[in-house]
Amino acid sequence: MSTGRFLDAVAAVVLVFTLGITSALLYFGQQEDVVEAMAPVREFPYGEVFDRFQVMEVEITVSEEDWADMLANPLAEEYKRCDVTVNGTVYTDAAIRTKGNTSLTQVASSDSDRYSFKIEFDHYDKNKSMDGLDKLVLNNLFCDAAYMKEYIAYDIFRFIGVETPYYAFADITVNGEEAGCYLALEAMEDSFVSRVYGGEGQLYKPESTMAGGPAGFGAEGGKKPPEEWDGEMPGGMEAPEEWDGEAPGGMEPPEKWSGEAPGGMEGPEEWSGEKPGRMDAPEKLDGEAPDGMGHGRMGGLGGGNGGFGAGAGSDLVYTDDDRDSYSDIFDNASFDTTEEDEQRVIKALQKLNTGEELERYLDVDACLRYFAAQTFIVNLDSYYSNLKHNYYLYESGGRLTILPWDLNLAFGGFQCRNATEAVNSAVDTPMDGLEEERPLFSKLMEVEEYKERYHGYLTEIAEGYVESGQFSEVLSAVQGVISPYVEKDATAFYSYREFVQAAGTLEAFVLLRAESVEKQLAGEIPSVSGDRSQDTVLVDASGIDLSTMGMQGGDGAGGKGSRDGNMFGGERISGSVTDGIFNSIQVK
């Protein structure tokens, strides 16, 4: 359990009050008020460096030998000793390592050395910190041509009252050389729990094998993929042409994909043609997917309870009382756990799955706020997809809360065919068929009072954050602050011109998403995807090319988005109050 060695519970209460006042100021203020209201929270010393409208300066000094070794072996994720200077203050004897999952493996297989990093200030001396912060995360903005997708996504969570890590942009140098403009985050570990929860409770980061968890590739302490592996696997993992190395999770694939499929499912003898879930497959994969694997927008290997990484707890489905049935959760605990800690989580999952005593075993309101933001930002690289990851589970007193993490593929950057599909993602079926397999969402939605409250939070985001003008003001202010750093970014995945174009696309996307959400809640567009037909009139986002913002599936710029019509059955497209905004956006 977290010791709470940095801050006490009283400070956490002060923060809650401060955030409440900040939200009110943001709602009613103009741009200058927004900037003032979003100034760093001063109650926590390290919060001062996370000024959302300033770029922090991070200078990293590491031995040339260690740095060369890290770049030569990035998948090892091995800590190296370093000194770090943040905004002029020096922190000695810290530790730095690469971090990431798919982004790490894809950068490692490219010509770029622009890795994401973790800096651990107390790695060698437990008494050290950065003014109370134990770990700093530096995200490389992979698949984010706008540089601001993850920032804005966290801002939406924060606006609606979800606890988030501190976040701000950082200009980084390593041994005096420019390393680029990154997004800096407060790691969600000891310091975060101390700041937000007064040091009480347990924190887990569930990770399925399918998503590159402990048994897969790219995870912390995970295995390196064989050198021969090329082409794409589900979730962006690299695979060999002939499938001759080790498969994800340590499974051995048949030479020609014949006989038994992954997870014990029966597969066609030759497996040729299209792979389930519309992800690209080797040329020889076609025909139908094995039974039990997901189909459609949210499908793919590992969909449902079949495929890779199934049934180990990251879906929050209750199986039994055996601790090993939830290895996706407990093997990814942020702190040391006891059997008692784990049994509290299992008990809560049991009650969740039966729909009993939800208020006793869940922080219901916090979860509803989380799902409203998660649905609004169309972040499918998450609990919402077959990967079942990129979230934290906080437990205290046997009560569970879900928290956001890793949002660079928000706003349609993952498993969305085109912008019209993403903009009109159904608010009551945001997982497009997986809802029943994700009980933390489905069981809450079975209670009419909770569903109405969820709708209310969606409305609050659409009206209070977007239509009020606050979103555009924040986006404009942040773009103005980071533009000089982006323009000189020595390691950028994208050109400055692409950054400017992507920022305009992001603004257009969010404005149209708010329009669609409001129309769905008003009954003008069905909020359940299965209720839509060829006659359904959707909000028109055909002027947006999602790939301009960056998408999963390619190099740093991501794959190219498809623009072949919406995928909800409704072909008719409505006019939009924001049509004019596309005139200023260069689209492909």
Secondary structure as GFF3:
##gff-version 3
##sequence-region A 1 588
A	DSSP	alpha_helix	9	28	.	.	.	ID=ss1
A	DSSP	alpha_helix	31	37	.	.	.	ID=ss2
A	DSSP	three_ten_helix	45	49	.	.	.	ID=ss3
A	DSSP	beta_strand	56	62	.	.	.	ID=ss4
A	DSSP	alpha_helix	64	72	.	.	.	ID=ss5
A	DSSP	three_ten_helix	74	76	.	.	.	ID=ss6
A	DSSP	beta_strand	80	86	.	.	.	ID=ss7
A	DSSP	beta_strand	89	99	.	.	.	ID=ss8
A	DSSP	alpha_helix	102	108	.	.	.	ID=ss9
A	DSSP	beta_strand	116	120	.	.	.	ID=ss10
A	DSSP	beta_strand	135	139	.	.	.	ID=ss11
A	DSSP	alpha_helix	149	159	.	.	.	ID=ss12
A	DSSP	beta_strand	167	174	.	.	.	ID=ss13
A	DSSP	beta_strand	177	186	.	.	.	ID=ss14
A	DSSP	alpha_helix	190	197	.	.	.	ID=ss15
A	DSSP	beta_strand	202	204	.	.	.	ID=ss16
A	DSSP	beta_strand	229	232	.	.	.	ID=ss17
A	DSSP	three_ten_helix	234	236	.	.	.	ID=ss18
A	DSSP	beta_strand	238	240	.	.	.	ID=ss19
A	DSSP	three_ten_helix	248	250	.	.	.	ID=ss20
A	DSSP	three_ten_helix	262	264	.	.	.	ID=ss21
A	DSSP	three_ten_helix	276	278	.	.	.	ID=ss22
A	DSSP	three_ten_helix	323	326	.	.	.	ID=ss23
A	DSSP	alpha_helix	327	330	.	.	.	ID=ss24
A	DSSP	alpha_helix	339	354	.	.	.	ID=ss25
A	DSSP	alpha_helix	358	361	.	.	.	ID=ss26
A	DSSP	alpha_helix	364	376	.	.	.	ID=ss27
A	DSSP	beta_strand	391	396	.	.	.	ID=ss28
A	DSSP	beta_strand	399	404	.	.	.	ID=ss29
A	DSSP	alpha_helix	419	423	.	.	.	ID=ss30
A	DSSP	three_ten_helix	435	437	.	.	.	ID=ss31
A	DSSP	alpha_helix	439	445	.	.	.	ID=ss32
A	DSSP	alpha_helix	448	460	.	.	.	ID=ss33
A	DSSP	pi_helix	461	467	.	.	.	ID=ss34
A	DSSP	alpha_helix	470	487	.	.	.	ID=ss35
A	DSSP	alpha_helix	496	521	.	.	.	ID=ss36
A	DSSP	three_ten_helix	529	531	.	.	.	ID=ss37
A	DSSP	beta_strand	538	539	.	.	.	ID=ss38
A	DSSP	three_ten_helix	546	549	.	.	.	ID=ss39
A	DSSP	beta_strand	573	574	.	.	.	ID=ss40
A	DSSP	three_ten_helix	579	584	.	.	.	ID=ss41
###
